[in-house]
Amino acid sequence: MVIVDGAAFGSEMKDISECIKTQGNIVLYAPESFEWLLLSTKEIPEVKVETILQNPEEYIDSKEYVSWERYFTDLLIESTSKNIIWAYSKKRLTKAYFAPRIVNAVKTIMKLVDWEKSF
């Protein structure tokens, strides 16, 4: 399993595509951002962003945000800022994000990965 930043990894796609074709047991996962993945779990208390996640292009102002990743980072930080348990920081995840329900929700979103296999 390879998890990458799609925008940053783009230049490597040709080589990794060939590797995936020949190996057959590799899953490449390029979520919009780690923050998008966390928001998409719908498991973070008091964070209600489903409408935004369905149509992010209607909410992200390219004059303010140079990337969707920065938007989702700010959205997660802002949405959790008043909850000390869930307050998000790129520097360090709080223990709440390691809870089994969050981990399992992330795994559910990453449907192509066979989580029963050893990595």
Backbone torsions as a table, in degrees:
resi	resn	phi	psi	omega
1	MET	NA	134.7	176.6
2	VAL	-126.3	124.9	175.2
3	ILE	-111.5	124.4	-174.4
4	VAL	-133.4	162.1	168.3
5	ASP	-84.1	110.5	-174.8
6	GLY	-52.9	-43.4	-178.3
7	ALA	-67.4	-43.1	-177.9
8	ALA	-74.2	-27.5	-174.1
9	PHE	-89.5	-9.7	-174.6
10	GLY	-49.4	-39.7	-177.6
11	SER	-68.1	-16.7	-179.3
12	GLU	-97.6	-0.6	-172.4
13	MET	-61.5	-36.9	-178.7
14	LYS	-61.4	-49.8	-178.2
15	ASP	-64.8	-44.6	-178.0
16	ILE	-69.5	-33.0	176.8
17	SER	-61.1	-43.1	178.1
18	GLU	-63.7	-41.4	179.1
19	CYS	-63.4	-43.9	179.8
20	ILE	-61.8	-41.8	-179.9
21	LYS	-63.0	-41.7	-176.3
22	THR	-79.9	-33.6	-177.6
23	GLN	-83.2	-43.6	177.8
24	GLY	75.0	-8.1	-178.7
25	ASN	-120.3	28.4	-178.5
26	ILE	-115.0	135.3	174.3
27	VAL	-115.3	126.1	175.8
28	LEU	-102.8	124.0	-178.6
29	TYR	-122.7	121.8	-178.0
30	ALA	-126.2	77.2	179.4
31	PRO	-66.5	160.4	178.0
32	GLU	-52.1	-43.1	174.0
33	SER	-171.4	164.6	176.9
34	PHE	-61.2	-39.1	179.4
35	GLU	-64.3	-40.6	175.9
36	TRP	-58.9	-43.0	179.7
37	LEU	-60.2	-46.0	178.7
38	LEU	-64.0	-44.5	178.4
39	LEU	-62.4	-35.1	-177.6
40	SER	-70.1	-16.3	179.2
41	THR	-68.1	-25.0	-176.6
42	LYS	59.8	23.9	-176.8
43	GLU	-107.3	-6.7	-178.2
44	ILE	-84.8	119.1	-176.0
45	PRO	-54.8	139.5	175.2
46	GLU	66.6	8.5	177.6
47	VAL	-100.8	111.3	-177.0
48	LYS	-119.2	91.2	-175.9
49	VAL	-127.8	17.6	-176.6
50	GLU	-55.2	-42.8	-179.7
51	THR	-62.0	-42.2	178.8
52	ILE	-64.4	-43.3	-178.1
53	LEU	-66.8	-28.0	178.7
54	GLN	-72.0	-35.0	-178.3
55	ASN	-140.1	64.5	-175.3
56	PRO	-60.3	-29.3	-179.0
57	GLU	-61.6	-22.2	178.5
58	GLU	-81.2	-11.6	-175.5
59	TYR	-115.0	-22.1	-174.5
60	ILE	-91.8	117.7	178.7
61	ASP	-92.7	113.7	-177.1
62	SER	-67.4	-15.5	174.8
63	LYS	-73.3	-29.9	-178.9
64	GLU	-94.7	-33.0	-176.3
65	TYR	-121.4	124.4	178.9
66	VAL	-77.5	-15.6	177.9
67	SER	-150.4	158.3	176.0
68	TRP	-67.4	-32.0	178.6
69	GLU	-57.5	-45.7	179.7
70	ARG	-64.6	-37.1	177.4
71	TYR	-62.1	-50.1	-178.3
72	PHE	-65.7	-32.6	175.3
73	THR	-63.2	-49.7	178.8
74	ASP	-62.1	-39.4	179.7
75	LEU	-62.7	-43.8	179.9
76	LEU	-68.8	-41.6	178.2
77	ILE	-61.3	-48.7	-178.8
78	GLU	-64.7	-41.4	-177.0
79	SER	-68.6	-23.0	-177.0
80	THR	-112.0	1.0	-171.6
81	SER	-61.6	-26.5	-177.2
82	LYS	-92.4	2.2	-178.3
83	ASN	-118.4	105.7	-175.1
84	ILE	-59.4	-30.4	-179.9
85	ILE	-72.0	-36.9	-174.7
86	TRP	-106.2	-1.2	-177.1
87	ALA	-53.1	118.2	-174.8
88	TYR	-87.2	140.4	173.6
89	SER	-142.1	139.1	176.5
90	LYS	-68.2	-23.4	-176.2
91	LYS	-73.6	-36.6	-176.9
92	ARG	-159.2	128.2	177.4
93	LEU	-78.4	138.7	173.9
94	THR	-74.3	162.8	-178.0
95	LYS	-59.0	-27.5	-178.4
96	ALA	-57.1	-33.8	-177.9
97	TYR	-73.8	-11.2	177.6
98	PHE	-97.3	2.1	179.4
99	ALA	-61.1	143.3	-179.4
100	PRO	-52.5	-37.0	-178.7
101	ARG	-67.1	-32.1	176.8
102	ILE	-73.1	-48.2	179.7
103	VAL	-58.4	-46.0	179.7
104	ASN	-65.2	-36.8	177.6
105	ALA	-65.6	-40.1	177.0
106	VAL	-63.8	-44.1	178.6
107	LYS	-60.2	-38.1	179.2
108	THR	-63.4	-38.8	179.0
109	ILE	-67.0	-35.8	-179.0
110	MET	-86.9	69.4	-170.5
111	LYS	-64.2	-28.9	-175.6
112	LEU	-76.8	-13.3	-177.4
113	VAL	-86.5	130.3	174.2
114	ASP	-89.2	98.7	-173.8
115	TRP	-72.9	-10.4	179.1
116	GLU	-80.5	-22.1	178.8
117	LYS	-78.6	151.3	175.8
118	SER	-79.7	144.9	177.3
119	PHE	-104.8	NA	NA
